[in-house]
Structures are given as C-alpha cells and as structure tokens.
Amino acid sequence: MNTENHCFCELAPLYVLDLLSEAERLWVEKKLAESPELRQELAQYETVITEIPYSLPILPMATNLKNKLFARLELEPVTPQANINTSVNSNLASSMTSVRMRDVQWQTHFVPGSEIAILYTDLIKREIVGLFRAIPGMNYALHRHAATEEIYMLQGDLVIGDEVYGAYDYIRSEPGSTHTPYTNGGCMFFFRTSMDDEYPDLVEVGV
C-alpha cells in the first residue's frame, strides 16, 4: 500500500463519514494508535459532521412520495378509508375510561361492616380497581396478595401492623405479603389489587 501521499487532515473527515477504502481506513487507525493527539483532531471532525443535518435547509416532502415508494416496491397503493375518525376528541374518548362520582355503585362486601365500588376490572391482568369504605371498628379478613396491591387513603384511618395510615397516605403491598387491616374510626380508600388474592380463614369456614 502506497502511503506516501496520504494526509491525516484529508482522510480524517472521510473516515468519520465512512467513505474510505479498507486500506485507507487502516492507515488512519494506525496513525491514531501512533499519535493519540490526533484523536482530538478526529473528535473535532466528528462534531462538525453531526451538525451537518441541522444546517441543511428543510425540503418539502413530495406529495406523491408514498405512491412512488409503493410502485418501487411493487405494492398496491393503500386507499384511504372514508370512515376513519379524524376527530381528536373522539380518539381521546375511545382511549379512556371514566366513572363519574354520581355513577359509583356501592355494594356490600363479604367483610362485615364494609362496602366496595368496582371502578374497573381487567380480566387480562386479573386486576380490580375500585373504592373501599368501612364503618368504625371494621376488621378486615386475613389475606395473602397474589400480586402487588396499591391503596391511596381518602378518609379516616387504616391500621396495618403497627402503622396507622390516614388521608392521602399511599400503601403498597408486595406479592406474597399477608395482613389483617382494621379501622378505628372508619375509612375510605382507592385501591388496585389482584382478583386472585387468597383468604385462608374464609376458605376454612366456607365463605
């Protein structure tokens, strides 16, 4: 390989752009290994190269670009569907679920002194999201969490172990954990829990 006419300052920009031949690329890398100070010069070229796309004027996209690409790939062009909903509000409404407070339906829970309102049920994840409220003195049954449970306190108190939680406290129970919460003055909270939680004491008595 004839390297007499090679100049690092000329080949370095082409090296950054990956436009060199194999022999030229190896020559540049050899020079970098021999002279570490050249790496700083190469880094300057890399900085300039990365700024090139942002310095170019923005060109408008051809209106028939998609048809040209489909023709090049020998594919049938896609005909726009007349019934596609382009309304942002409609798309937003179809991608969210909401429950107004006036529509919340409370039902008696299997634990005496408590009620529950289901806001959302995910049969794929086996999750229930809802509201729970209890009268003063309610003792919740011993249960084991099949998955993570999250509670966000809204009113009253909830005692778990040695901790007393009140309004706006967040409680997270990990899978496999067990506890028997109770409330002294009554409570209400938002929860997300598994449909597969286990209640060993209730199973024994046939509840």
C-alpha positions, 0 to 999 in steps of 0.5 A, spaced: 500 500 500 502 506 497 502 511 503 506 516 501 501 521 499 496 520 504 494 526 509 491 525 516 487 532 515 484 529 508 482 522 510 480 524 517 473 527 515 472 521 510 473 516 515 468 519 520 463 519 514 465 512 512 467 513 505 474 510 505 477 504 502 479 498 507 486 500 506 485 507 507 481 506 513 487 502 516 492 507 515 488 512 519 487 507 525 494 506 525 496 513 525 491 514 531 494 508 535 501 512 533 499 519 535 493 519 540 493 527 539 490 526 533 484 523 536 482 530 538 483 532 531 478 526 529 473 528 535 473 535 532 471 532 525 466 528 528 462 534 531 462 538 525 459 532 521 453 531 526 451 538 525 451 537 518 443 535 518 441 541 522 444 546 517 441 543 511 435 547 509 428 543 510 425 540 503 418 539 502 416 532 502 413 530 495 406 529 495 406 523 491 412 520 495 408 514 498 405 512 491 412 512 488 415 508 494 409 503 493 410 502 485 418 501 487 416 496 491 411 493 487 405 494 492 398 496 491 397 503 493 393 503 500 386 507 499 384 511 504 378 509 508 372 514 508 370 512 515 376 513 519 375 518 525 379 524 524 376 527 530 381 528 536 376 528 541 373 522 539 380 518 539 381 521 546 374 518 548 375 511 545 382 511 549 379 512 556 375 510 561 371 514 566 366 513 572 363 519 574 362 520 582 354 520 581 355 513 577 359 509 583 355 503 585 356 501 592 355 494 594 356 490 600 362 486 601 363 479 604 367 483 610 362 485 615 361 492 616 364 494 609 362 496 602 366 496 595 365 500 588 368 496 582 371 502 578 374 497 573 376 490 572 381 487 567 380 480 566 387 480 562 391 482 568 386 479 573 386 486 576 380 490 580 380 497 581 375 500 585 373 504 592 373 501 599 369 504 605 368 501 612 364 503 618 368 504 625 371 498 628 371 494 621 376 488 621 378 486 615 379 478 613 386 475 613 389 475 606 395 473 602 396 478 595 397 474 589 400 480 586 402 487 588 396 491 591 396 499 591 391 503 596 391 511 596 387 513 603 381 518 602 378 518 609 379 516 616 384 511 618 387 504 616 391 500 621 396 495 618 401 492 623 403 497 627 402 503 622 396 507 622 395 510 615 390 516 614 388 521 608 392 521 602 397 516 605 399 511 599 400 503 601 403 498 597 403 491 598 408 486 595 406 479 592 406 474 597 405 479 603 399 477 608 395 482 613 389 483 617 387 491 616 382 494 621 379 501 622 378 505 628 374 510 626 372 508 619 375 509 612 375 510 605 380 508 600 382 507 592 385 501 591 388 496 585 389 489 587 389 482 584 382 478 583 386 472 585 388 474 592 387 468 597 383 468 604 385 462 608 380 463 614 374 464 609 376 458 605 376 454 612 369 456 614 366 456 607 365 463 605 
